[in-house]
Amino acid sequence: MSSDEETLVLQYHYLDDRRYSIEFITNDREECLRRADAYTDEEHVAVNLRVEQIGDELIYLIYTWESYDAGLPDSDDDGIEWILENFTQRSAVVVSTVLDIFDGILEEKVEQNSDFRTYKGIHLDRVPDVLNRVQWKQSVPDVAAELLSYFVLIHPMPNTNHRTAIGLVDRYLTSYDADFEVPDTGEEGGWYDWIAGFIYDSKRILTLRNHLALFRWAEHYGYGAVERKEGIVISFDDVDLDRRDHHEYYTQRHRERTREFVRRLLEEADVTHLREVTDDGRRAFIDRLQAE
């Protein structure tokens, strides 16, 4: 807990290990212990507890981290075999593309001696669902925006979901214009100005979409805001905490914000002519990926 001009700020991440994020809040110690035991029983889930005092009341916080224990097959041959065994042929093309993008990000971090932490498990089974949710055969920018938005919302990777999603959009737009290249974006803790606003807005929206009910209780106990990594603070005064359709509402908000970003991306990359191009469908895109 921290205070900002008497506003109590709930920490979204566990302060001693930011891989953990808030999962449950209560003023009932026994309920906290029951929930913690239940989370601990889940495979690959680790738990940290925190107790904070607000006035005369003790507030119990549960933070969880879904570990990356399962990992991926070590060799390329095993990896290919595993993908083919677990996905249809067309889905395997997309999953392989996403893994290639993700591996490229990891290699870049190794070269830069950057710290890489996993915040959740890897869920490759969710990747095909990204393409299933996209409305194809509309304008190329709108399809690109939905690819990016749904990837971030589904969150299949253990980290760098925004960068991986932007990499997938890069492959998509490049399939229409071979000269297209995403301008340098920077990365967490150092996003460049042209993209930083989108990243921070996206994370705010994602946080509210996934945890609004928890924040409703947090306000009840006396908190006035929540803070997550990179100094992203969400004041509860700016949020309708009583909204019951928050999942659908913030999903739509995220799509709209992502459309704005894709328009900016086309301008930054000087490929605004793609606004006039109509997408030719999921099958055609996967065929182009396969031909790379």
C-alpha distance (Angstrom), angle and dihedral (degrees) to the residues before:
residue distance angle dihedral
M1 . . .
S2 3.78 . .
S3 3.77 133.1 .
D4 3.78 130.6 -133.4
E5 3.82 111.6 -173.0
E6 3.81 89.3 -29.5
T7 3.81 93.7 -45.5
L8 3.80 110.2 128.3
V9 3.79 109.2 -135.4
L10 3.79 120.7 -153.7
Q11 3.80 112.8 -143.3
Y12 3.79 109.9 -129.8
H13 3.81 91.0 -161.1
Y14 3.79 126.6 50.0
L15 3.79 104.1 -103.0
D16 3.82 97.0 -137.0
D17 3.82 94.2 48.1
R18 3.78 117.5 17.3
R19 3.79 92.9 -162.7
Y20 3.81 85.4 82.0
S21 3.81 119.7 78.6
I22 3.79 132.6 -168.5
E23 3.80 114.8 -83.5
F24 3.80 107.1 160.5
I25 3.81 140.7 12.4
T26 3.81 129.6 -169.0
N27 3.78 143.9 148.1
D28 3.82 89.8 -138.4
R29 3.81 112.0 94.1
E30 3.82 94.7 -164.8
E31 3.80 92.0 49.9
C32 3.81 89.2 50.1
L33 3.79 91.6 53.3
R34 3.81 92.3 47.1
R35 3.81 91.3 51.2
A36 3.79 92.2 45.5
D37 3.81 90.9 52.7
A38 3.80 90.3 49.9
Y39 3.81 92.6 51.0
T40 3.80 91.1 46.7
D41 3.80 89.9 55.1
E42 3.81 90.1 59.9
E43 3.79 114.4 96.6
H44 3.82 115.3 -105.0
V45 3.83 93.3 5.1
A46 3.81 119.9 125.4
V47 3.81 122.9 -167.9
N48 3.80 136.4 -150.8
L49 3.80 124.8 -175.0
R50 3.76 129.1 -151.9
V51 3.79 131.1 -174.8
E52 3.81 122.4 -156.5
Q53 3.78 130.0 -179.2
I54 3.78 120.6 -135.2
G55 3.78 110.3 -177.8
D56 3.80 106.6 -48.6
E57 3.80 93.8 -23.4
L58 3.82 129.8 92.9
I59 3.80 115.7 -140.3
Y60 3.81 119.1 -157.7
L61 3.81 119.1 -150.1
I62 3.79 127.5 -167.4
Y63 3.80 119.2 -156.8
T64 3.81 120.8 -172.1
W65 3.78 136.9 -167.9
E66 3.79 124.3 -164.6
S67 3.79 104.1 -146.2
Y68 3.78 125.9 -138.5
D69 3.82 93.6 -129.6
A70 3.78 97.1 134.5
G71 3.81 93.2 59.3
L72 3.78 123.2 170.6
P73 3.81 132.4 -71.0
D74 3.81 110.7 -78.6
S75 3.80 101.6 -134.7
D76 3.79 128.5 55.5
D77 3.80 91.5 -124.1
D78 3.80 93.2 52.7
G79 3.79 90.0 45.3
I80 3.79 93.3 53.2
E81 3.80 91.6 45.8
W82 3.81 91.6 49.8
I83 3.81 92.4 50.4
L84 3.80 92.9 48.5
E85 3.79 91.3 49.0
N86 3.79 94.3 50.3
F87 3.80 103.9 38.1
T88 3.78 139.7 44.1
Q89 3.79 114.8 -101.9
R90 3.80 93.9 -100.4
S91 3.80 94.3 43.9
A92 3.81 88.9 48.9
V93 3.81 89.2 60.2
V94 3.80 91.1 55.3
V95 3.81 94.5 43.9
S96 3.81 90.7 49.4
T97 3.82 89.7 50.5
V98 3.81 92.0 51.2
L99 3.82 91.5 48.3
D100 3.79 90.3 49.4
I101 3.82 90.1 53.1
F102 3.80 91.5 46.1
D103 3.82 92.5 48.2
G104 3.80 89.5 51.2
I105 3.81 90.2 55.0
L106 3.82 90.8 49.3
E107 3.81 91.9 49.3
E108 3.80 89.7 51.1
K109 3.80 90.7 52.3
V110 3.81 91.2 49.7
E111 3.80 90.7 50.9
Q112 3.81 89.9 50.5
N113 3.83 92.6 44.8
S114 3.80 87.1 -123.5
D115 3.78 122.6 163.2
F116 3.80 113.7 -110.3
R117 3.80 121.2 -164.5
T118 3.77 129.6 179.3
Y119 3.80 115.6 -135.4
K120 3.78 98.3 -175.2
G121 3.77 142.2 0.9
I122 3.78 123.4 -73.2
H123 3.81 113.2 -104.8
L124 3.77 108.1 -170.9
D125 3.80 89.9 164.5
R126 3.82 86.7 73.4
V127 3.81 94.9 57.6
P128 3.84 97.2 81.9
D129 3.81 88.4 51.3
V130 3.81 88.9 63.8
L131 3.80 90.7 63.9
N132 3.81 92.0 40.2
R133 3.81 91.2 59.4
V134 3.80 96.1 48.8
Q135 3.79 117.7 100.0
W136 3.79 101.7 -131.8
K137 3.82 130.1 -160.2
Q138 3.78 94.8 45.5
S139 3.80 124.3 106.8
V140 3.81 115.1 -43.6
P141 3.85 93.0 -119.6
D142 3.82 91.3 52.4
V143 3.81 92.1 49.8
A144 3.82 90.2 47.1
A145 3.82 89.8 51.1
E146 3.80 92.2 51.1
L147 3.80 92.1 47.6
L148 3.80 89.8 52.7
S149 3.80 96.0 42.5
Y150 3.80 97.3 46.2
F151 3.80 92.3 45.8
V152 3.81 91.1 54.0
L153 3.81 92.9 43.7
I154 3.81 93.5 48.7
H155 3.82 90.0 44.3
P156 3.83 100.4 -163.1
M157 3.81 98.5 169.3
P158 3.84 128.2 78.1
N159 3.82 90.9 -125.6
T160 3.84 140.8 -15.5
N161 3.82 92.5 48.4
H162 3.81 91.6 152.4
R163 3.81 93.5 50.0
T164 3.80 92.1 44.4
A165 3.81 90.8 49.0
I166 3.82 90.9 49.5
G167 3.80 87.8 50.3
L168 3.81 89.7 54.7
V169 3.82 90.1 49.4
D170 3.80 87.3 50.2
R171 3.83 89.9 56.5
Y172 3.80 90.3 46.6
L173 3.80 96.5 50.3
T174 3.80 92.2 41.1
S175 3.80 87.9 57.4
Y176 3.83 86.4 65.4
D177 3.79 98.3 37.4
A178 3.80 116.7 24.1
D179 3.81 90.4 -161.2
F180 3.80 93.6 57.6
E181 3.81 116.1 115.4
V182 3.78 128.4 171.6
P183 3.83 108.4 -118.4
D184 3.78 115.2 -117.9
T185 3.80 108.6 -74.8
G186 3.79 104.1 -173.0
E187 3.81 114.1 -139.6
E188 3.80 143.9 -107.6
G189 3.78 109.4 -36.8
G190 3.79 91.5 16.9
W191 3.81 110.2 46.0
Y192 3.80 113.3 162.3
D193 3.79 117.3 -111.9
W194 3.80 96.7 -107.4
I195 3.82 92.2 60.6
A196 3.82 104.5 24.0
G197 3.82 94.8 85.7
F198 3.79 91.7 54.8
I199 3.82 94.2 46.8
Y200 3.80 93.5 50.4
D201 3.82 93.6 43.8
S202 3.80 89.9 47.8
K203 3.80 92.4 52.4
R204 3.81 92.0 47.1
I205 3.80 91.3 51.2
L206 3.81 92.2 45.1
T207 3.81 91.0 50.4
L208 3.81 92.8 51.6
R209 3.80 92.5 44.3
N210 3.79 92.6 54.3
H211 3.81 102.4 35.8
L212 3.79 111.5 25.1
A213 3.82 93.1 118.3
L214 3.82 90.3 52.6
F215 3.81 90.6 50.0
R216 3.81 89.5 51.6
W217 3.80 88.0 61.0
A218 3.81 91.4 42.6
E219 3.80 90.1 57.6
H220 3.80 89.4 47.1
Y221 3.81 89.0 57.0
G222 3.80 92.5 49.3
Y223 3.81 108.2 -89.3
G224 3.80 117.6 135.1
A225 3.80 101.7 -170.2
V226 3.79 144.8 5.9
E227 3.81 126.4 -130.6
R228 3.79 126.4 -158.1
K229 3.79 132.9 178.6
E230 3.80 121.6 -51.7
G231 3.81 90.3 34.3
I232 3.81 94.0 -74.6
V233 3.81 105.7 162.3
I234 3.81 123.7 -174.6
S235 3.80 115.0 -164.0
F236 3.79 112.8 -148.2
D237 3.81 88.0 -143.1
D238 3.82 87.5 70.4
V239 3.80 95.0 50.6
D240 3.81 133.3 74.6
L241 3.79 96.1 -131.1
D242 3.81 91.6 -179.8
R243 3.79 92.6 62.3
R244 3.82 108.9 124.8
D245 3.80 97.6 -171.0
H246 3.80 92.5 56.3
H247 3.81 95.7 131.1
E248 3.81 94.1 55.8
Y249 3.82 93.3 36.2
Y250 3.80 95.1 53.7
T251 3.79 92.4 41.0
Q252 3.81 87.6 59.1
R253 3.82 91.6 43.8
H254 3.80 89.4 53.0
R255 3.81 93.1 51.0
E256 3.79 91.3 49.6
R257 3.81 93.0 48.7
T258 3.79 90.5 47.4
R259 3.81 91.7 52.5
E260 3.80 88.2 55.4
F261 3.79 90.0 50.9
V262 3.81 94.1 49.4
R263 3.80 89.9 52.7
R264 3.81 87.7 53.2
L265 3.81 90.4 46.6
L266 3.82 92.0 55.0
E267 3.80 89.8 50.7
E268 3.81 93.5 47.9
A269 3.82 90.7 49.1
D270 3.84 92.8 43.5
V271 3.81 94.0 -125.2
T272 3.79 100.2 118.6
H273 3.82 88.4 137.9
L274 3.83 86.6 79.4
R275 3.80 87.5 73.3
E276 3.79 87.4 76.6
V277 3.81 95.4 50.0
T278 3.81 121.5 97.4
D279 3.78 118.1 -142.6
D280 3.81 115.0 -113.9
G281 3.80 97.3 -147.3
R282 3.79 144.5 -88.9
R283 3.80 95.6 -76.6
A284 3.80 91.9 53.9
F285 3.82 91.6 49.0
I286 3.80 92.4 50.7
D287 3.81 89.9 47.8
R288 3.80 89.1 55.3
L289 3.81 91.1 48.3
Q290 3.78 90.0 51.1
A291 3.79 91.4 50.4
E292 3.83 93.2 55.4
